[in-house]
């Protein structure tokens, strides 16, 4: 059983920065993608950024140029550096991991979510 533990959310003024971290306990094997999603009140969960085990990253258009996703494979940890935060970035941010296990089956796990609130 893989568990994802998030940290780093909080309250920040518009224009400020926050860094989210997500550590995976247990094996997510070598072929995996880790990412961050967010869900604002009354809205659907959306992808913010994702990064493969090889380091290829993609971003939602709304955060490109402001957010940076990175990872430490040795620690099974993914980070999201969020700069120039806007009130519309306010949401619960969820860490996600998708991987292929040793039976060639696709697996996924989600973190519990961390609140990010950006004040005007």
C-alpha beads as a LAMMPS data file, in Angstrom:
LAMMPS data file: protein, C-alpha beads

120 atoms
119 bonds

1 atom types
1 bond types

-500.0 500.0 xlo xhi
-500.0 500.0 ylo yhi
-500.0 500.0 zlo zhi

Masses

1 110.0

Atoms # bond

1 1 1 0.000 0.000 0.000
2 1 1 1.458 3.304 -1.102
3 1 1 0.674 6.365 0.972
4 1 1 1.269 9.940 -0.117
5 1 1 1.915 12.507 2.580
6 1 1 1.658 16.173 1.623
7 1 1 2.977 19.228 3.389
8 1 1 3.543 22.918 2.761
9 1 1 0.108 24.399 2.237
10 1 1 -1.035 27.535 4.009
11 1 1 -2.138 31.129 3.773
12 1 1 -0.242 33.646 1.646
13 1 1 -0.761 37.095 0.193
14 1 1 -1.209 37.494 -3.545
15 1 1 2.185 37.615 -5.210
16 1 1 3.720 35.387 -2.574
17 1 1 5.174 31.898 -2.785
18 1 1 4.604 28.484 -1.297
19 1 1 6.307 25.145 -1.738
20 1 1 4.372 21.906 -1.509
21 1 1 6.008 18.550 -0.861
22 1 1 4.647 15.041 -1.253
23 1 1 6.473 11.949 -0.077
24 1 1 5.445 8.467 -1.179
25 1 1 5.909 5.619 1.271
26 1 1 6.150 2.200 -0.312
27 1 1 7.261 1.320 -3.806
28 1 1 5.905 3.160 -6.822
29 1 1 8.340 1.284 -9.071
30 1 1 10.467 2.841 -11.755
31 1 1 7.739 3.690 -14.270
32 1 1 5.616 6.326 -12.631
33 1 1 4.195 9.777 -12.888
34 1 1 3.751 12.041 -9.885
35 1 1 1.700 15.162 -9.956
36 1 1 -0.424 17.777 -8.296
37 1 1 -4.107 18.396 -8.786
38 1 1 -6.290 21.020 -7.194
39 1 1 -9.935 21.473 -6.442
40 1 1 -11.535 24.783 -5.651
41 1 1 -14.986 25.013 -4.018
42 1 1 -17.715 24.207 -6.513
43 1 1 -15.250 23.212 -9.210
44 1 1 -13.905 19.956 -10.569
45 1 1 -10.504 18.645 -9.659
46 1 1 -7.950 19.720 -12.256
47 1 1 -4.384 18.832 -13.094
48 1 1 -1.871 21.476 -12.067
49 1 1 1.405 19.804 -13.008
50 1 1 2.869 16.345 -13.443
51 1 1 6.341 14.906 -13.847
52 1 1 7.491 11.509 -15.031
53 1 1 10.180 9.426 -13.381
54 1 1 12.410 10.523 -16.250
55 1 1 11.880 14.176 -15.447
56 1 1 9.468 15.265 -18.190
57 1 1 6.998 17.794 -16.859
58 1 1 3.772 19.334 -18.047
59 1 1 1.687 22.151 -16.624
60 1 1 -1.785 23.572 -16.780
61 1 1 -1.816 26.729 -18.854
62 1 1 -2.982 28.788 -15.900
63 1 1 0.168 28.042 -13.881
64 1 1 2.818 27.823 -16.596
65 1 1 5.659 30.183 -15.850
66 1 1 4.646 30.568 -12.198
67 1 1 4.764 27.006 -10.826
68 1 1 7.608 24.513 -11.070
69 1 1 7.295 20.807 -10.397
70 1 1 10.349 18.760 -9.473
71 1 1 11.130 15.435 -7.890
72 1 1 13.742 13.498 -5.966
73 1 1 13.522 9.908 -7.163
74 1 1 15.754 8.625 -4.391
75 1 1 13.252 9.949 -1.857
76 1 1 10.097 9.245 -3.899
77 1 1 9.194 12.859 -3.284
78 1 1 7.649 15.441 -5.566
79 1 1 7.650 19.199 -5.012
80 1 1 5.583 22.066 -6.340
81 1 1 7.140 25.506 -6.114
82 1 1 4.386 28.079 -6.504
83 1 1 5.400 31.677 -7.193
84 1 1 3.393 34.792 -8.025
85 1 1 0.348 33.257 -6.414
86 1 1 -3.059 34.616 -7.290
87 1 1 -6.361 34.420 -5.413
88 1 1 -7.632 32.084 -8.119
89 1 1 -4.961 29.578 -7.080
90 1 1 -6.874 29.059 -3.844
91 1 1 -7.839 25.390 -3.628
92 1 1 -7.137 22.102 -1.940
93 1 1 -4.046 20.655 -3.600
94 1 1 -3.788 16.891 -3.939
95 1 1 -0.714 14.831 -4.655
96 1 1 -1.112 11.924 -7.058
97 1 1 1.086 9.033 -8.092
98 1 1 0.433 6.669 -10.987
99 1 1 2.685 3.693 -11.651
100 1 1 3.028 0.318 -13.286
101 1 1 3.758 -2.458 -10.827
102 1 1 5.657 -5.707 -11.264
103 1 1 2.560 -7.424 -12.687
104 1 1 2.285 -4.708 -15.376
105 1 1 -0.864 -3.384 -13.671
106 1 1 -1.619 0.319 -13.414
107 1 1 -1.878 1.622 -9.873
108 1 1 -2.696 4.999 -8.410
109 1 1 -2.657 6.699 -5.052
110 1 1 -3.819 10.085 -3.753
111 1 1 -2.765 12.232 -0.854
112 1 1 -5.190 13.641 1.673
113 1 1 -4.952 17.166 0.295
114 1 1 -3.475 20.392 1.595
115 1 1 -5.214 23.749 1.612
116 1 1 -3.674 26.695 -0.204
117 1 1 -5.345 30.046 0.358
118 1 1 -4.193 33.175 -1.458
119 1 1 -5.443 36.478 -0.098
120 1 1 -6.086 39.516 -2.283

Bonds

1 1 1 2
2 1 2 3
3 1 3 4
4 1 4 5
5 1 5 6
6 1 6 7
7 1 7 8
8 1 8 9
9 1 9 10
10 1 10 11
11 1 11 12
12 1 12 13
13 1 13 14
14 1 14 15
15 1 15 16
16 1 16 17
17 1 17 18
18 1 18 19
19 1 19 20
20 1 20 21
21 1 21 22
22 1 22 23
23 1 23 24
24 1 24 25
25 1 25 26
26 1 26 27
27 1 27 28
28 1 28 29
29 1 29 30
30 1 30 31
31 1 31 32
32 1 32 33
33 1 33 34
34 1 34 35
35 1 35 36
36 1 36 37
37 1 37 38
38 1 38 39
39 1 39 40
40 1 40 41
41 1 41 42
42 1 42 43
43 1 43 44
44 1 44 45
45 1 45 46
46 1 46 47
47 1 47 48
48 1 48 49
49 1 49 50
50 1 50 51
51 1 51 52
52 1 52 53
53 1 53 54
54 1 54 55
55 1 55 56
56 1 56 57
57 1 57 58
58 1 58 59
59 1 59 60
60 1 60 61
61 1 61 62
62 1 62 63
63 1 63 64
64 1 64 65
65 1 65 66
66 1 66 67
67 1 67 68
68 1 68 69
69 1 69 70
70 1 70 71
71 1 71 72
72 1 72 73
73 1 73 74
74 1 74 75
75 1 75 76
76 1 76 77
77 1 77 78
78 1 78 79
79 1 79 80
80 1 80 81
81 1 81 82
82 1 82 83
83 1 83 84
84 1 84 85
85 1 85 86
86 1 86 87
87 1 87 88
88 1 88 89
89 1 89 90
90 1 90 91
91 1 91 92
92 1 92 93
93 1 93 94
94 1 94 95
95 1 95 96
96 1 96 97
97 1 97 98
98 1 98 99
99 1 99 100
100 1 100 101
101 1 101 102
102 1 102 103
103 1 103 104
104 1 104 105
105 1 105 106
106 1 106 107
107 1 107 108
108 1 108 109
109 1 109 110
110 1 110 111
111 1 111 112
112 1 112 113
113 1 113 114
114 1 114 115
115 1 115 116
116 1 116 117
117 1 117 118
118 1 118 119
119 1 119 120
